[in-house]
C-alpha cells in the first residue's frame, strides 16, 4: 500500500510540475514550483480517498432513503 502511495506521489509531483512549467505566467512565474508540486503530489491521494468516502456516503444515504419509503432496489 505504501508503494502505491509513493508511486502516486511521484506521478502526481511530475504531473503538477509539468503543468506548472507549461501554464505559468511569463511575467510572474511561481517562486517555488517544485515544492508546490511535491506538496500537490503528496496530497492528491488524500483528496481522492475523501471523494470516495463522500460518494459512498451518498450511496448509503440514498439506499437508506429508499428502504424507508418502501422502494425496492431489486428488479
mmCIF file of the N, C-alpha and C atoms, coordinates in Angstrom:
data_MODEL
# 
_entry.id   MODEL 
# 
loop_
_atom_site.group_PDB 
_atom_site.id 
_atom_site.type_symbol 
_atom_site.label_atom_id 
_atom_site.label_alt_id 
_atom_site.label_comp_id 
_atom_site.label_asym_id 
_atom_site.label_entity_id 
_atom_site.label_seq_id 
_atom_site.pdbx_PDB_ins_code 
_atom_site.Cartn_x 
_atom_site.Cartn_y 
_atom_site.Cartn_z 
_atom_site.occupancy 
_atom_site.B_iso_or_equiv 
_atom_site.pdbx_formal_charge 
_atom_site.auth_seq_id 
_atom_site.auth_comp_id 
_atom_site.auth_asym_id 
_atom_site.auth_atom_id 
_atom_site.pdbx_PDB_model_num 
ATOM 1   N N  . UNK A 1 1  ? 0.820   -1.182 0.000   1.00 0.00 ? 1  UNK A N  1 
ATOM 2   C CA . UNK A 1 1  ? 0.000   0.000  0.000   1.00 0.00 ? 1  UNK A CA 1 
ATOM 3   C C  . UNK A 1 1  ? 0.874   1.259  0.000   1.00 0.00 ? 1  UNK A C  1 
ATOM 4   N N  . UNK A 1 2  ? 1.956   1.212  0.744   1.00 0.00 ? 2  UNK A N  1 
ATOM 5   C CA . UNK A 1 2  ? 2.866   2.354  0.794   1.00 0.00 ? 2  UNK A CA 1 
ATOM 6   C C  . UNK A 1 2  ? 3.517   2.566  -0.566  1.00 0.00 ? 2  UNK A C  1 
ATOM 7   N N  . UNK A 1 3  ? 3.845   1.471  -1.245  1.00 0.00 ? 3  UNK A N  1 
ATOM 8   C CA . UNK A 1 3  ? 4.445   1.580  -2.570  1.00 0.00 ? 3  UNK A CA 1 
ATOM 9   C C  . UNK A 1 3  ? 3.476   2.239  -3.551  1.00 0.00 ? 3  UNK A C  1 
ATOM 10  N N  . UNK A 1 4  ? 2.204   1.907  -3.465  1.00 0.00 ? 4  UNK A N  1 
ATOM 11  C CA . UNK A 1 4  ? 1.192   2.533  -4.337  1.00 0.00 ? 4  UNK A CA 1 
ATOM 12  C C  . UNK A 1 4  ? 1.108   4.029  -4.048  1.00 0.00 ? 4  UNK A C  1 
ATOM 13  N N  . UNK A 1 5  ? 1.100   4.388  -2.757  1.00 0.00 ? 5  UNK A N  1 
ATOM 14  C CA . UNK A 1 5  ? 1.042   5.795  -2.378  1.00 0.00 ? 5  UNK A CA 1 
ATOM 15  C C  . UNK A 1 5  ? 2.272   6.545  -2.889  1.00 0.00 ? 5  UNK A C  1 
ATOM 16  N N  . UNK A 1 6  ? 3.454   5.980  -2.691  1.00 0.00 ? 6  UNK A N  1 
ATOM 17  C CA . UNK A 1 6  ? 4.679   6.648  -3.136  1.00 0.00 ? 6  UNK A CA 1 
ATOM 18  C C  . UNK A 1 6  ? 4.731   6.768  -4.657  1.00 0.00 ? 6  UNK A C  1 
ATOM 19  N N  . UNK A 1 7  ? 4.246   5.755  -5.357  1.00 0.00 ? 7  UNK A N  1 
ATOM 20  C CA . UNK A 1 7  ? 4.195   5.821  -6.820  1.00 0.00 ? 7  UNK A CA 1 
ATOM 21  C C  . UNK A 1 7  ? 3.240   6.919  -7.265  1.00 0.00 ? 7  UNK A C  1 
ATOM 22  N N  . UNK A 1 8  ? 2.082   6.998  -6.617  1.00 0.00 ? 8  UNK A N  1 
ATOM 23  C CA . UNK A 1 8  ? 1.131   8.058  -6.930  1.00 0.00 ? 8  UNK A CA 1 
ATOM 24  C C  . UNK A 1 8  ? 1.690   9.425  -6.612  1.00 0.00 ? 8  UNK A C  1 
ATOM 25  N N  . UNK A 1 9  ? 2.451   9.518  -5.525  1.00 0.00 ? 9  UNK A N  1 
ATOM 26  C CA . UNK A 1 9  ? 3.083   10.776 -5.145  1.00 0.00 ? 9  UNK A CA 1 
ATOM 27  C C  . UNK A 1 9  ? 4.064   11.221 -6.229  1.00 0.00 ? 9  UNK A C  1 
ATOM 28  N N  . UNK A 1 10 ? 4.872   10.289 -6.712  1.00 0.00 ? 10 UNK A N  1 
ATOM 29  C CA . UNK A 1 10 ? 5.843   10.614 -7.752  1.00 0.00 ? 10 UNK A CA 1 
ATOM 30  C C  . UNK A 1 10 ? 5.150   11.045 -9.042  1.00 0.00 ? 10 UNK A C  1 
ATOM 31  N N  . UNK A 1 11 ? 4.161   10.284 -9.466  1.00 0.00 ? 11 UNK A N  1 
ATOM 32  C CA . UNK A 1 11 ? 3.433   10.622 -10.698 1.00 0.00 ? 11 UNK A CA 1 
ATOM 33  C C  . UNK A 1 11 ? 2.716   11.967 -10.551 1.00 0.00 ? 11 UNK A C  1 
ATOM 34  N N  . UNK A 1 12 ? 2.079   12.176 -9.389  1.00 0.00 ? 12 UNK A N  1 
ATOM 35  C CA . UNK A 1 12 ? 1.384   13.443 -9.152  1.00 0.00 ? 12 UNK A CA 1 
ATOM 36  C C  . UNK A 1 12 ? 2.333   14.627 -9.123  1.00 0.00 ? 12 UNK A C  1 
ATOM 37  N N  . UNK A 1 13 ? 3.503   14.442 -8.542  1.00 0.00 ? 13 UNK A N  1 
ATOM 38  C CA . UNK A 1 13 ? 4.508   15.508 -8.493  1.00 0.00 ? 13 UNK A CA 1 
ATOM 39  C C  . UNK A 1 13 ? 5.001   15.858 -9.886  1.00 0.00 ? 13 UNK A C  1 
ATOM 40  N N  . UNK A 1 14 ? 5.282   14.844 -10.682 1.00 0.00 ? 14 UNK A N  1 
ATOM 41  C CA . UNK A 1 14 ? 5.757   15.085 -12.046 1.00 0.00 ? 14 UNK A CA 1 
ATOM 42  C C  . UNK A 1 14 ? 4.677   15.784 -12.867 1.00 0.00 ? 14 UNK A C  1 
ATOM 43  N N  . UNK A 1 15 ? 3.431   15.325 -12.738 1.00 0.00 ? 15 UNK A N  1 
ATOM 44  C CA . UNK A 1 15 ? 2.329   15.938 -13.488 1.00 0.00 ? 15 UNK A CA 1 
ATOM 45  C C  . UNK A 1 15 ? 2.110   17.392 -13.060 1.00 0.00 ? 15 UNK A C  1 
ATOM 46  N N  . UNK A 1 16 ? 2.135   17.653 -11.757 1.00 0.00 ? 16 UNK A N  1 
ATOM 47  C CA . UNK A 1 16 ? 1.934   19.018 -11.272 1.00 0.00 ? 16 UNK A CA 1 
ATOM 48  C C  . UNK A 1 16 ? 3.085   19.929 -11.692 1.00 0.00 ? 16 UNK A C  1 
ATOM 49  N N  . UNK A 1 17 ? 4.299   19.439 -11.632 1.00 0.00 ? 17 UNK A N  1 
ATOM 50  C CA . UNK A 1 17 ? 5.450   20.247 -12.022 1.00 0.00 ? 17 UNK A CA 1 
ATOM 51  C C  . UNK A 1 17 ? 5.423   20.560 -13.521 1.00 0.00 ? 17 UNK A C  1 
ATOM 52  N N  . UNK A 1 18 ? 5.085   19.547 -14.316 1.00 0.00 ? 18 UNK A N  1 
ATOM 53  C CA . UNK A 1 18 ? 4.990   19.762 -15.761 1.00 0.00 ? 18 UNK A CA 1 
ATOM 54  C C  . UNK A 1 18 ? 3.895   20.771 -16.093 1.00 0.00 ? 18 UNK A C  1 
ATOM 55  N N  . UNK A 1 19 ? 2.744   20.639 -15.442 1.00 0.00 ? 19 UNK A N  1 
ATOM 56  C CA . UNK A 1 19 ? 1.657   21.594 -15.668 1.00 0.00 ? 19 UNK A CA 1 
ATOM 57  C C  . UNK A 1 19 ? 2.062   22.994 -15.228 1.00 0.00 ? 19 UNK A C  1 
ATOM 58  N N  . UNK A 1 20 ? 2.752   23.100 -14.105 1.00 0.00 ? 20 UNK A N  1 
ATOM 59  C CA . UNK A 1 20 ? 3.177   24.412 -13.615 1.00 0.00 ? 20 UNK A CA 1 
ATOM 60  C C  . UNK A 1 20 ? 4.181   25.054 -14.569 1.00 0.00 ? 20 UNK A C  1 
ATOM 61  N N  . UNK A 1 21 ? 5.049   24.264 -15.145 1.00 0.00 ? 21 UNK A N  1 
ATOM 62  C CA . UNK A 1 21 ? 6.041   24.813 -16.086 1.00 0.00 ? 21 UNK A CA 1 
ATOM 63  C C  . UNK A 1 21 ? 5.393   25.285 -17.383 1.00 0.00 ? 21 UNK A C  1 
ATOM 64  N N  . UNK A 1 22 ? 4.334   24.599 -17.818 1.00 0.00 ? 22 UNK A N  1 
ATOM 65  C CA . UNK A 1 22 ? 3.707   24.962 -19.090 1.00 0.00 ? 22 UNK A CA 1 
ATOM 66  C C  . UNK A 1 22 ? 2.612   26.008 -18.946 1.00 0.00 ? 22 UNK A C  1 
ATOM 67  N N  . UNK A 1 23 ? 2.008   26.124 -17.788 1.00 0.00 ? 23 UNK A N  1 
ATOM 68  C CA . UNK A 1 23 ? 0.855   27.006 -17.623 1.00 0.00 ? 23 UNK A CA 1 
ATOM 69  C C  . UNK A 1 23 ? 1.148   28.252 -16.787 1.00 0.00 ? 23 UNK A C  1 
ATOM 70  N N  . UNK A 1 24 ? 2.391   28.547 -16.513 1.00 0.00 ? 24 UNK A N  1 
ATOM 71  C CA . UNK A 1 24 ? 2.705   29.709 -15.668 1.00 0.00 ? 24 UNK A CA 1 
ATOM 72  C C  . UNK A 1 24 ? 2.645   31.011 -16.460 1.00 0.00 ? 24 UNK A C  1 
ATOM 73  N N  . UNK A 1 25 ? 2.513   32.095 -15.717 1.00 0.00 ? 25 UNK A N  1 
ATOM 74  C CA . UNK A 1 25 ? 2.557   33.430 -16.314 1.00 0.00 ? 25 UNK A CA 1 
ATOM 75  C C  . UNK A 1 25 ? 4.009   33.739 -16.687 1.00 0.00 ? 25 UNK A C  1 
ATOM 76  N N  . UNK A 1 26 ? 4.209   34.236 -17.871 1.00 0.00 ? 26 UNK A N  1 
ATOM 77  C CA . UNK A 1 26 ? 5.582   34.523 -18.300 1.00 0.00 ? 26 UNK A CA 1 
ATOM 78  C C  . UNK A 1 26 ? 6.198   35.681 -17.505 1.00 0.00 ? 26 UNK A C  1 
ATOM 79  N N  . UNK A 1 27 ? 5.386   36.674 -17.157 1.00 0.00 ? 27 UNK A N  1 
ATOM 80  C CA . UNK A 1 27 ? 5.934   37.831 -16.452 1.00 0.00 ? 27 UNK A CA 1 
ATOM 81  C C  . UNK A 1 27 ? 6.044   37.597 -14.937 1.00 0.00 ? 27 UNK A C  1 
ATOM 82  N N  . UNK A 1 28 ? 5.260   36.660 -14.374 1.00 0.00 ? 28 UNK A N  1 
ATOM 83  C CA . UNK A 1 28 ? 5.312   36.371 -12.939 1.00 0.00 ? 28 UNK A CA 1 
ATOM 84  C C  . UNK A 1 28 ? 5.309   34.864 -12.697 1.00 0.00 ? 28 UNK A C  1 
ATOM 85  N N  . UNK A 1 29 ? 6.442   34.210 -12.855 1.00 0.00 ? 29 UNK A N  1 
ATOM 86  C CA . UNK A 1 29 ? 6.475   32.766 -12.594 1.00 0.00 ? 29 UNK A CA 1 
ATOM 87  C C  . UNK A 1 29 ? 6.341   32.469 -11.102 1.00 0.00 ? 29 UNK A C  1 
ATOM 88  N N  . UNK A 1 30 ? 5.926   31.273 -10.792 1.00 0.00 ? 30 UNK A N  1 
ATOM 89  C CA . UNK A 1 30 ? 5.796   30.839 -9.403  1.00 0.00 ? 30 UNK A CA 1 
ATOM 90  C C  . UNK A 1 30 ? 7.177   30.812 -8.745  1.00 0.00 ? 30 UNK A C  1 
ATOM 91  N N  . UNK A 1 31 ? 7.273   31.291 -7.486  1.00 0.00 ? 31 UNK A N  1 
ATOM 92  C CA . UNK A 1 31 ? 8.593   31.325 -6.854  1.00 0.00 ? 31 UNK A CA 1 
ATOM 93  C C  . UNK A 1 31 ? 9.154   29.941 -6.507  1.00 0.00 ? 31 UNK A C  1 
ATOM 94  N N  . UNK A 1 32 ? 8.293   28.965 -6.208  1.00 0.00 ? 32 UNK A N  1 
ATOM 95  C CA . UNK A 1 32 ? 8.757   27.634 -5.809  1.00 0.00 ? 32 UNK A CA 1 
ATOM 96  C C  . UNK A 1 32 ? 7.919   26.544 -6.473  1.00 0.00 ? 32 UNK A C  1 
ATOM 97  N N  . UNK A 1 33 ? 7.992   26.374 -7.788  1.00 0.00 ? 33 UNK A N  1 
ATOM 98  C CA . UNK A 1 33 ? 7.117   25.390 -8.444  1.00 0.00 ? 33 UNK A CA 1 
ATOM 99  C C  . UNK A 1 33 ? 7.418   23.958 -8.047  1.00 0.00 ? 33 UNK A C  1 
ATOM 100 N N  . UNK A 1 34 ? 8.662   23.632 -7.735  1.00 0.00 ? 34 UNK A N  1 
ATOM 101 C CA . UNK A 1 34 ? 8.997   22.259 -7.372  1.00 0.00 ? 34 UNK A CA 1 
ATOM 102 C C  . UNK A 1 34 ? 8.388   21.888 -6.022  1.00 0.00 ? 34 UNK A C  1 
ATOM 103 N N  . UNK A 1 35 ? 8.493   22.770 -5.025  1.00 0.00 ? 35 UNK A N  1 
ATOM 104 C CA . UNK A 1 35 ? 7.950   22.460 -3.701  1.00 0.00 ? 35 UNK A CA 1 
ATOM 105 C C  . UNK A 1 35 ? 6.427   22.376 -3.725  1.00 0.00 ? 35 UNK A C  1 
ATOM 106 N N  . UNK A 1 36 ? 5.800   23.258 -4.487  1.00 0.00 ? 36 UNK A N  1 
ATOM 107 C CA . UNK A 1 36 ? 4.341   23.204 -4.613  1.00 0.00 ? 36 UNK A CA 1 
ATOM 108 C C  . UNK A 1 36 ? 3.922   21.900 -5.288  1.00 0.00 ? 36 UNK A C  1 
ATOM 109 N N  . UNK A 1 37 ? 4.687   21.465 -6.263  1.00 0.00 ? 37 UNK A N  1 
ATOM 110 C CA . UNK A 1 37 ? 4.402   20.208 -6.957  1.00 0.00 ? 37 UNK A CA 1 
ATOM 111 C C  . UNK A 1 37 ? 4.574   19.008 -6.030  1.00 0.00 ? 37 UNK A C  1 
ATOM 112 N N  . UNK A 1 38 ? 5.579   19.046 -5.171  1.00 0.00 ? 38 UNK A N  1 
ATOM 113 C CA . UNK A 1 38 ? 5.802   17.949 -4.223  1.00 0.00 ? 38 UNK A CA 1 
ATOM 114 C C  . UNK A 1 38 ? 4.632   17.859 -3.243  1.00 0.00 ? 38 UNK A C  1 
ATOM 115 N N  . UNK A 1 39 ? 4.177   19.003 -2.748  1.00 0.00 ? 39 UNK A N  1 
ATOM 116 C CA . UNK A 1 39 ? 3.034   19.018 -1.824  1.00 0.00 ? 39 UNK A CA 1 
ATOM 117 C C  . UNK A 1 39 ? 1.769   18.535 -2.538  1.00 0.00 ? 39 UNK A C  1 
ATOM 118 N N  . UNK A 1 40 ? 1.558   18.990 -3.769  1.00 0.00 ? 40 UNK A N  1 
ATOM 119 C CA . UNK A 1 40 ? 0.384   18.555 -4.531  1.00 0.00 ? 40 UNK A CA 1 
ATOM 120 C C  . UNK A 1 40 ? 0.429   17.051 -4.781  1.00 0.00 ? 40 UNK A C  1 
ATOM 121 N N  . UNK A 1 41 ? 1.597   16.527 -5.083  1.00 0.00 ? 41 UNK A N  1 
ATOM 122 C CA . UNK A 1 41 ? 1.739   15.083 -5.283  1.00 0.00 ? 41 UNK A CA 1 
ATOM 123 C C  . UNK A 1 41 ? 1.460   14.298 -4.020  1.00 0.00 ? 41 UNK A C  1 
ATOM 124 N N  . UNK A 1 42 ? 1.784   14.878 -2.861  1.00 0.00 ? 42 UNK A N  1 
ATOM 125 C CA . UNK A 1 42 ? 1.547   14.188 -1.596  1.00 0.00 ? 42 UNK A CA 1 
ATOM 126 C C  . UNK A 1 42 ? 0.083   14.231 -1.192  1.00 0.00 ? 42 UNK A C  1 
ATOM 127 N N  . UNK A 1 43 ? -0.621  15.288 -1.551  1.00 0.00 ? 43 UNK A N  1 
ATOM 128 C CA . UNK A 1 43 ? -1.992  15.473 -1.072  1.00 0.00 ? 43 UNK A CA 1 
ATOM 129 C C  . UNK A 1 43 ? -3.071  14.862 -1.966  1.00 0.00 ? 43 UNK A C  1 
ATOM 130 N N  . UNK A 1 44 ? -2.802  14.629 -3.242  1.00 0.00 ? 44 UNK A N  1 
ATOM 131 C CA . UNK A 1 44 ? -3.882  14.176 -4.122  1.00 0.00 ? 44 UNK A CA 1 
ATOM 132 C C  . UNK A 1 44 ? -4.468  12.826 -3.714  1.00 0.00 ? 44 UNK A C  1 
ATOM 133 N N  . UNK A 1 45 ? -3.679  11.858 -3.196  1.00 0.00 ? 45 UNK A N  1 
ATOM 134 C CA . UNK A 1 45 ? -4.328  10.604 -2.768  1.00 0.00 ? 45 UNK A CA 1 
ATOM 135 C C  . UNK A 1 45 ? -5.301  10.822 -1.611  1.00 0.00 ? 45 UNK A C  1 
ATOM 136 N N  . UNK A 1 46 ? -4.999  11.771 -0.734  1.00 0.00 ? 46 UNK A N  1 
ATOM 137 C CA . UNK A 1 46 ? -5.910  12.066 0.370   1.00 0.00 ? 46 UNK A CA 1 
ATOM 138 C C  . UNK A 1 46 ? -7.217  12.666 -0.147  1.00 0.00 ? 46 UNK A C  1 
ATOM 139 N N  . UNK A 1 47 ? -7.116  13.538 -1.139  1.00 0.00 ? 47 UNK A N  1 
ATOM 140 C CA . UNK A 1 47 ? -8.325  14.106 -1.735  1.00 0.00 ? 47 UNK A CA 1 
ATOM 141 C C  . UNK A 1 47 ? -9.137  13.034 -2.453  1.00 0.00 ? 47 UNK A C  1 
ATOM 142 N N  . UNK A 1 48 ? -8.460  12.122 -3.114  1.00 0.00 ? 48 UNK A N  1 
ATOM 143 C CA . UNK A 1 48 ? -9.148  11.028 -3.798  1.00 0.00 ? 48 UNK A CA 1 
ATOM 144 C C  . UNK A 1 48 ? -9.853  10.117 -2.797  1.00 0.00 ? 48 UNK A C  1 
ATOM 145 N N  . UNK A 1 49 ? -9.196  9.807  -1.693  1.00 0.00 ? 49 UNK A N  1 
ATOM 146 C CA . UNK A 1 49 ? -9.831  8.977  -0.663  1.00 0.00 ? 49 UNK A CA 1 
ATOM 147 C C  . UNK A 1 49 ? -11.044 9.681  -0.065  1.00 0.00 ? 49 UNK A C  1 
ATOM 148 N N  . UNK A 1 50 ? -10.951 10.977 0.147   1.00 0.00 ? 50 UNK A N  1 
ATOM 149 C CA . UNK A 1 50 ? -12.085 11.738 0.655   1.00 0.00 ? 50 UNK A CA 1 
ATOM 150 C C  . UNK A 1 50 ? -13.243 11.741 -0.321  1.00 0.00 ? 50 UNK A C  1 
ATOM 151 N N  . UNK A 1 51 ? -12.954 11.834 -1.606  1.00 0.00 ? 51 UNK A N  1 
ATOM 152 C CA . UNK A 1 51 ? -14.002 11.798 -2.621  1.00 0.00 ? 51 UNK A CA 1 
ATOM 153 C C  . UNK A 1 51 ? -14.697 10.445 -2.652  1.00 0.00 ? 51 UNK A C  1 
ATOM 154 N N  . UNK A 1 52 ? -13.928 9.377  -2.507  1.00 0.00 ? 52 UNK A N  1 
ATOM 155 C CA . UNK A 1 52 ? -14.517 8.034  -2.477  1.00 0.00 ? 52 UNK A CA 1 
ATOM 156 C C  . UNK A 1 52 ? -15.409 7.877  -1.243  1.00 0.00 ? 52 UNK A C  1 
ATOM 157 N N  . UNK A 1 53 ? -14.950 8.365  -0.101  1.00 0.00 ? 53 UNK A N  1 
ATOM 158 C CA . UNK A 1 53 ? -15.767 8.296  1.109   1.00 0.00 ? 53 UNK A CA 1 
ATOM 159 C C  . UNK A 1 53 ? -17.055 9.096  0.956   1.00 0.00 ? 53 UNK A C  1 
ATOM 160 N N  . UNK A 1 54 ? -16.956 10.288 0.402   1.00 0.00 ? 54 UNK A N  1 
ATOM 161 C CA . UNK A 1 54 ? -18.133 11.124 0.211   1.00 0.00 ? 54 UNK A CA 1 
ATOM 162 C C  . UNK A 1 54 ? -19.141 10.462 -0.723  1.00 0.00 ? 54 UNK A C  1 
ATOM 163 N N  . UNK A 1 55 ? -18.669 9.868  -1.807  1.00 0.00 ? 55 UNK A N  1 
ATOM 164 C CA . UNK A 1 55 ? -19.588 9.207  -2.731  1.00 0.00 ? 55 UNK A CA 1 
ATOM 165 C C  . UNK A 1 55 ? -20.222 7.972  -2.094  1.00 0.00 ? 55 UNK A C  1 
ATOM 166 N N  . UNK A 1 56 ? -19.471 7.235  -1.273  1.00 0.00 ? 56 UNK A N  1 
ATOM 167 C CA . UNK A 1 56 ? -20.057 6.066  -0.614  1.00 0.00 ? 56 UNK A CA 1 
ATOM 168 C C  . UNK A 1 56 ? -21.115 6.488  0.403   1.00 0.00 ? 56 UNK A C  1 
ATOM 169 N N  . UNK A 1 57 ? -20.903 7.610  1.081   1.00 0.00 ? 57 UNK A N  1 
ATOM 170 C CA . UNK A 1 57 ? -21.929 8.116  1.991   1.00 0.00 ? 57 UNK A CA 1 
ATOM 171 C C  . UNK A 1 57 ? -23.183 8.520  1.228   1.00 0.00 ? 57 UNK A C  1 
ATOM 172 N N  . UNK A 1 58 ? -23.004 9.096  0.063   1.00 0.00 ? 58 UNK A N  1 
ATOM 173 C CA . UNK A 1 58 ? -24.158 9.455  -0.768  1.00 0.00 ? 58 UNK A CA 1 
ATOM 174 C C  . UNK A 1 58 ? -24.947 8.239  -1.197  1.00 0.00 ? 58 UNK A C  1 
ATOM 175 N N  . UNK A 1 59 ? -24.253 7.182  -1.588  1.00 0.00 ? 59 UNK A N  1 
ATOM 176 C CA . UNK A 1 59 ? -24.916 5.945  -1.995  1.00 0.00 ? 59 UNK A CA 1 
ATOM 177 C C  . UNK A 1 59 ? -25.653 5.318  -0.815  1.00 0.00 ? 59 UNK A C  1 
ATOM 178 N N  . UNK A 1 60 ? -25.007 5.285  0.347   1.00 0.00 ? 60 UNK A N  1 
ATOM 179 C CA . UNK A 1 60 ? -25.649 4.708  1.526   1.00 0.00 ? 60 UNK A CA 1 
ATOM 180 C C  . UNK A 1 60 ? -26.876 5.516  1.957   1.00 0.00 ? 60 UNK A C  1 
ATOM 181 N N  . UNK A 1 61 ? -26.784 6.819  1.892   1.00 0.00 ? 61 UNK A N  1 
ATOM 182 C CA . UNK A 1 61 ? -27.920 7.673  2.243   1.00 0.00 ? 61 UNK A CA 1 
ATOM 183 C C  . UNK A 1 61 ? -29.081 7.448  1.280   1.00 0.00 ? 61 UNK A C  1 
ATOM 184 N N  . UNK A 1 62 ? -28.768 7.331  0.007   1.00 0.00 ? 62 UNK A N  1 
ATOM 185 C CA . UNK A 1 62 ? -29.802 7.098  -0.992  1.00 0.00 ? 62 UNK A CA 1 
ATOM 186 C C  . UNK A 1 62 ? -30.458 5.733  -0.772  1.00 0.00 ? 62 UNK A C  1 
ATOM 187 N N  . UNK A 1 63 ? -29.669 4.712  -0.465  1.00 0.00 ? 63 UNK A N  1 
ATOM 188 C CA . UNK A 1 63 ? -30.211 3.373  -0.219  1.00 0.00 ? 63 UNK A CA 1 
ATOM 189 C C  . UNK A 1 63 ? -31.061 3.361  1.042   1.00 0.00 ? 63 UNK A C  1 
ATOM 190 N N  . UNK A 1 64 ? -30.629 4.091  2.062   1.00 0.00 ? 64 UNK A N  1 
ATOM 191 C CA . UNK A 1 64 ? -31.386 4.156  3.316   1.00 0.00 ? 64 UNK A CA 1 
ATOM 192 C C  . UNK A 1 64 ? -32.729 4.860  3.086   1.00 0.00 ? 64 UNK A C  1 
ATOM 193 N N  . UNK A 1 65 ? -32.731 5.910  2.283   1.00 0.00 ? 65 UNK A N  1 
ATOM 194 C CA . UNK A 1 65 ? -33.972 6.633  1.975   1.00 0.00 ? 65 UNK A CA 1 
ATOM 195 C C  . UNK A 1 65 ? -34.938 5.730  1.210   1.00 0.00 ? 65 UNK A C  1 
ATOM 196 N N  . UNK A 1 66 ? -34.426 4.956  0.263   1.00 0.00 ? 66 UNK A N  1 
ATOM 197 C CA . UNK A 1 66 ? -35.281 4.032  -0.488  1.00 0.00 ? 66 UNK A CA 1 
ATOM 198 C C  . UNK A 1 66 ? -35.866 2.964  0.422   1.00 0.00 ? 66 UNK A C  1 
ATOM 199 N N  . UNK A 1 67 ? -35.068 2.490  1.388   1.00 0.00 ? 67 UNK A N  1 
ATOM 200 C CA . UNK A 1 67 ? -35.548 1.462  2.303   1.00 0.00 ? 67 UNK A CA 1 
ATOM 201 C C  . UNK A 1 67 ? -36.663 2.006  3.194   1.00 0.00 ? 67 UNK A C  1 
ATOM 202 N N  . UNK A 1 68 ? -36.575 3.263  3.602   1.00 0.00 ? 68 UNK A N  1 
ATOM 203 C CA . UNK A 1 68 ? -37.605 3.865  4.449   1.00 0.00 ? 68 UNK A CA 1 
ATOM 204 C C  . UNK A 1 68 ? -38.908 4.090  3.692   1.00 0.00 ? 68 UNK A C  1 
ATOM 205 N N  . UNK A 1 69 ? -38.828 4.422  2.411   1.00 0.00 ? 69 UNK A N  1 
ATOM 206 C CA . UNK A 1 69 ? -40.039 4.695  1.629   1.00 0.00 ? 69 UNK A CA 1 
ATOM 207 C C  . UNK A 1 69 ? -40.647 3.435  1.066   1.00 0.00 ? 69 UNK A C  1 
ATOM 208 N N  . UNK A 1 70 ? -39.980 2.310  1.194   1.00 0.00 ? 70 UNK A N  1 
ATOM 209 C CA . UNK A 1 70 ? -40.525 1.045  0.719   1.00 0.00 ? 70 UNK A CA 1 
ATOM 210 C C  . UNK A 1 70 ? -40.240 0.750  -0.741  1.00 0.00 ? 70 UNK A C  1 
ATOM 211 N N  . UNK A 1 71 ? -39.353 1.506  -1.348  1.00 0.00 ? 71 UNK A N  1 
ATOM 212 C CA . UNK A 1 71 ? -38.992 1.256  -2.742  1.00 0.00 ? 71 UNK A CA 1 
ATOM 213 C C  . UNK A 1 71 ? -37.913 0.173  -2.757  1.00 0.00 ? 71 UNK A C  1 
ATOM 214 N N  . UNK A 1 72 ? -38.128 -0.832 -3.592  1.00 0.00 ? 72 UNK A N  1 
ATOM 215 C CA . UNK A 1 72 ? -37.217 -1.955 -3.639  1.00 0.00 ? 72 UNK A CA 1 
ATOM 216 C C  . UNK A 1 72 ? -36.090 -1.657 -4.617  1.00 0.00 ? 72 UNK A C  1 
ATOM 217 N N  . UNK A 1 73 ? -34.866 -2.087 -4.283  1.00 0.00 ? 73 UNK A N  1 
ATOM 218 C CA . UNK A 1 73 ? -33.729 -1.948 -5.169  1.00 0.00 ? 73 UNK A CA 1 
ATOM 219 C C  . UNK A 1 73 ? -33.641 -3.089 -6.171  1.00 0.00 ? 73 UNK A C  1 
ATOM 220 N N  . UNK A 1 74 ? -34.253 -4.228 -5.866  1.00 0.00 ? 74 UNK A N  1 
ATOM 221 C CA . UNK A 1 74 ? -34.166 -5.380 -6.744  1.00 0.00 ? 74 UNK A CA 1 
ATOM 222 C C  . UNK A 1 74 ? -35.240 -5.322 -7.828  1.00 0.00 ? 74 UNK A C  1 
ATOM 223 N N  . UNK A 1 75 ? -34.978 -5.995 -8.942  1.00 0.00 ? 75 UNK A N  1 
ATOM 224 C CA . UNK A 1 75 ? -35.910 -5.965 -10.068 1.00 0.00 ? 75 UNK A CA 1 
ATOM 225 C C  . UNK A 1 75 ? -36.983 -7.017 -9.951  1.00 0.00 ? 75 UNK A C  1 
# 
